[in-house]
Amino acid sequence: MLAKRRFRSHILHMLAEAQEARSSAGAAVERVGVTQLVLTDFRNYREARLTLGTEPVVVTGPNGAGKTNLLEALSFLAPGRGLRGAKLTEIDRRPETGCDRRDWGWSVAAVVATRHGVLRVGTGRDPTTSERRVVRIDGEPVRGQAALGERFGMVWLTPPMDHLFLEGPGGRRRFLDRLVLGLDPAHASRVAAYAQVTRERSHLLRDGPADLEWLAALEEVMAEQGVAVAAGRRDTVQRLDRACAKAEGPFPRARLTLVGTVERWLEEMPALAAEARFVATLAENRQSDGQAGGAVIGPHRSDLAVSLAEKGIAAEFASTGEQKALLIAILLAHAALQRATRGEPPLVLLDEISAHLDASRRAALFEGLRQLDSQAWLTGTDTALFAPLRSHAQFLSVHDGTLSPTSL
């Protein structure tokens, strides 16, 4: 209990310090961005405090200095497990030998200026339970992380995502779900509900003999949530495909298609009919699903197919540079689509983004980010690569978890 009270006091103290920045920021802004950020015991940051404008932020420093850690901290202002997908206990700062470790977990507090008002957000690991995240908005606790996605959007690209088109479909589904979430914050709850009921059905089939009435009830919910998930993904992919087709500039035009059985049903019939077919298919496949250890049909098996429109080739056969450019093209199109849909663009986190981009594409990316009216955070080891942003961005240097203004 003492650890929990101290953790709550710690979060509230940081949010109180941010109140002055919130008051001075006004009720709403033209450009979305983080204007104050406080990290405590987060990865290699013992404590970091930043006061910022809403212009793009460039963070440079050597490998291992804490650039990605900073972006990861920002990503916890969105629902989910952050851009690394790490366990919450893995994020706690490791103290130096001989130092007493605090009895609370990591925490992140921020003031975020949006077009709908200014928000104070605090989040961190609940020290009383190793894998529970606490979230407060404007000083009030919220029951679920979905509230973060309802207040403002966020998208990111990281170096591991450079392999998105070469690896299995799981990573592409997670990438797509993050894009859907930006347009429809309720998507996360549907994905979670579908995953939970799918696990329950699998356990029931595995452990047997099954309670047929309960099994049928689970399959009804599974079909309802599964069709809703597939429909949300399908709508986003179709809208994003149209947005990418209209995009101009040096980035390749991406073509996007959602591949899956339930998605095909939605092309052939109304949603209610697709639900009924899903229920019937689940009932027919109980024996094979029990042997396989999970449902062989459903949106958890779907995939996002991406290709280069001009060349007509699948993304997995494109060069490394083209794959990177495709991801950036999709992200920029999605950010513009989110601005049109929700009335404001998302925060954009780009880790080591300059890799595999030539000078013309770097300049086009920087110009595209400037036109979004949203704060972008970009990291890299070479400050010179961000020279086109010199008059339009805030530059920070990081070394061993310590941030300071960059001398240009």
N, C-alpha and C positions, 0 to 999 in steps of 0.2 A: 504493500500500500504506500509506503514511504517513497519508493521509487516512482510509482505512478503519480503521486502528488507533485514530486519534484519535476517530473517530466512535463506535467500539465502547466506548472508554474513557469517552467523554462519557455515553453511555447508561447504562453500568454505574454511573458516579458518581451520576447522578440516582436510579437505582433503589436504590442503597445509602443515600442520604439518606432515601428513603421507607421503609426497613426499620423505623425506630423507630415510624413511624405504623402500620405493619402489625402490629408486635408488640403495640402498645397497643390495637389495635382488637379483638383477640380472634379466635376461630376462625370465628365466624359472627355474623350480625346479623339483626334483624327487618326493617330497611329497607335496601334496596339503594342504594348511592351511591358517588360518588367522594369520598374523604376527603383526598386530596392530589393536586395537579396541578402539573406543571412544563412550561412551554413554552420552547423555545429557537429563535430565528431563524424563528419561525412567522408568516408574513404580516407584520403591523406590530408583532408582539411580539418585541423583542430578547430579553427573558427575563421570564417571569411565574411566580410561585410562589404557590400557594394551599393553605391547610389548612382543611378544611371539615367540617361535620357532614353527615349524610345527608338533612337536610331539603331542601325545594325551594330553588333558588338563583335569585334575580332579578337580572339584569344590565341596568342602564340607562345611557344615555349618548346623545350626539348621533349622527346618522348619520355613518358613516365612522370612528367611534372604535375599532371592533374588536369589537363585540358578536357579529356573525356569524362573525368569525374565531375567536373563542373557542369557539363551538359547533362550528365545523368541526374544530377541534383535538380536541374531545371525540369527534366522529364517527369519528375515526381509531382509536378504541379498538374499533371494529367492523370487520368485513371490508369491503373495497371501497375506493373512491376518495373517501370522505367525502361530506358532504351537498351539496357543490358539483360533485362529479364532476370535479375539476380534475386537470390533469397535475401530477405530483409536483414538477417543477421550478418550476412557477408559484407554489408555496407558499413557497419560500425567501424570507426577508426581504430586501428591497432595502436595502443599506447607504446611509448618507448620503454625499454627495460628499466625497471625501477620506479616507474610512474604509476600512480593509482589510477585505475580506470573508473570513469564516472558510472554511476549506477542507473543511467538512462541511455537509450539508444540515440541514433543519429536523428537530426531534425533539419528541416528546410523551412524557412519563412520568406514570404515575398509580398511585395505590393505590386499588383498588376493593373495597369491602366488599360481599359477597354472602352469601346464606343458606347457601352451600356452602363458605364460607371467604373469606379475604381474598387478593386477587391483586395482584401488582406487574406492571404492564404498561409496556413501553417500545416505541416505534415511531418510525420516521423514514425519511427518504430515504437510501438507500445512496449515498454520494458517488462511488463508483466506477462506478455505472451510473445514468444520469439518471432512469429510470422504474422502479426497483425499491425496494420498501418492506421494511425490516427489522422484524421483530417478535420481541420477547422477552417471555416470561411467567415470572415468578418467577426472573429472571436467566438463563433458558435459552432459546436460540434455537429458534424453531418454523419448520417448513418452509413452512407455508402460513398465510394469514390466517384460514382457516376455524376455526382453534383459538380465535380470539377469540370468534366466534359461539357456539362450544360452551360457553364459560365464563359468558357473560352476554349478555342481549339489549339492543337499543337501537332506538328508533324516533324519527323526527323529522318535523316539518313546517316548511317554509320559505316565504317569500312567493312564490317562483316556482311553488310547488305550488298556489297559488290558481287557476292556469290549467289544472290537471290535467284537468278535464272538458271543456275547450274546445279543447285541442290534440290532436295525434295519439296513437295508441295506445301508442307507445314509452314515453312517460313513465308511463302507467298500468301498463304491464308492469313497469317498474322499481320503481314504488311497490308493486305486488303482490308482486314477488319479495322486497322487503325485509320485507314482512309474513310471507311464507312462511318466510323465513330465521329469523325470530323463533321460529317453532314447530318448524322442522326445519332445524338448522344445515347438514345435508348438502345442502340444496337448491342452495347456491351452486356446489358442485363439479359438480352435474349440469347446471346452466345453462351453466357454463363449458365443460364437455365437449361439450355439444350445439352451442354456438356454434363451437367449434374444428372439430369434424368437419363442420359445415355449411359453413364457409369452405373447408375442404380439398376437399369435394365440388364446390363452386362453381368453385374454381380448376381442378380436373380437367376439369370440363365446359367451361370457358372456353378452356383451353389446348389440349385435344384433340390428336390422337385419344386417347380415353380408354382407360385400362387397365381393361377390363370387370371383371376379377376384383377389382381393388383398389376400383373404384367400387362394386361390390356389397357389399364388406366395409364400406366407409364408410356405405353406406345402412343396413346392419344396425345399426351402432352408432348412427347418427343416429336410427333408429326407436326403439331401446331407450332412449336417453337422452331423446329427445323425448317419448315417452309417459310416462316417469318425471317429467319436468318438468311436463307437462300434468296428470298425476294429483296431484302435490303442490299445484299451484295450485288445482285443482278442489276438493281436500279443504279447503284453507284458506278458499276463498271460501264453501263450503257452511257450514263451522263459523262463520265470521265473520258470514254472513247470519243464522244462527240467533241468534248473540249480539246482533247489532244489533236484531233483532226483539224481544228481551226487554228492551232498554234502556229506562230511564225517565228523565224529566227534560225540560229545555227544548230539548235538541238533537233534531233530526229523526231519525226512524228511517230508516236506510239499507237499501235492498235491493240486494244484489250478485249479479251473474251473470257467469260466465265465458263468453265467446263465442269459438268457434274450431272448426275442422274436427276436429282430434284430440280435443278435449274432447267434441264430439258423439259421436264414435266410442266414447269411454269410457262414455257413457251407454247406448249400444246393445249393447255387447259387452264381454267380459273384456279385461284389459290385453294379454294375449298375442295375442289376436285383433286388437286395435287395432294392435299392433306389426306383425303380418303384413300388415295392410291398408296401413299406412304404407309398409312396404318395397315393396309392389306399386305403390303410387301414385307413389313416388319413381322407380321404374324406368320407369313409363309416362310420367313428366313430364320425362325427361332432356333432351329436345330443347328443350322450352319453358323449362325451368329454365335451360339454358345460354344461351338467348337473353335471358332476363330478368335474368341475372346473379345468381340465387339461387333457392332453393326457394319456390314459390308457395304451398305448403301446409306447415304446421308450427306449433309453439307460438310461434315468433318472429313469427307473424302474428296471434296471439290478442289479445283485448281484454277489459278489465274494464268491464262496464256497471254503472253505479250510478244509482239512482233514489230519489226521496223516497216512502216508503211511504204517508204520509198523503195526499199530493196525486196520487200515481200518475204523476208526470212525471219524465222523465230529468234527471239532474243538470245536463246542459249547458243546459237550458232554465230552470233555477232562477236566482234572484237571486245576486249576488255574496256576500251575507251567508249565504244558505242553502247555497251551495257550501262556504264556509268552515266552517259548522256541520256539514255532512255529513262533511268530512274529520276534524274533531275527534271526531265521534261514532264514526267508523270506528277512529280511533286509540285512543280510550278503550276501545272494545269489544275491540280486538285486545290491548291491554295486559292487560286482565282475563283474556282467553283465554290469553295467554301465561303469566300467573301460575298459572292452573289447570293448564296443560299441563306447564310446566317447574318448577313449585314456587316461582317467584319472578317478579316483574314486571320489565319492561325499564326501562333508563334512558330518559328522555323529554326530547327537545330541541325546544323550541318557539320559533322565531325570529319576533319581531314578531307574537306570537300575538293581541294584543288588537285588531288591525285588523279592522274589520267585525263586531265582537262588541259587543252591548249589555251593560249592567251586569248583567242577570240571567244571561246566558250566560257572562260572565266569571266571576261568582261560582260558577256551576255547574261550570265548568271547573276552577277552583281547588280546589273541594271534591272533585271527582272525582280530581284528581291527589293530593290529600292521602290519599285512601282507598286509593290503589294501593300504599302502603308502598314507594314507589320514588322516588328523587331525580328531580325534574324541573328542567330549566334553562330559564328563560323570559327573553326579552329584550324591550326596548321603550325608547322615548325618554322616556316620561312615568312617573315613579315612582308618581304618584298612582293610576294605573290598577290597580296591584297592591296597593292598600290592604287588601283582604280577607286578604292573605297576611302582613300585617305581623307578626303574632304567631307565625307558623308557618314562616317562610322566612328565608333569609340573603340580604341585599341587598348588591350590589356595584355600584360605578360604574366606568365605563371612559372614559378620555380619552387619545387618541393612543397606544393600546397599553399604557396603564398602568392597573392595577386597584387599587381601594381600597374599603374599606367605605363604604356609603352612610349618610349622616347622615339619620335619619328624624325 
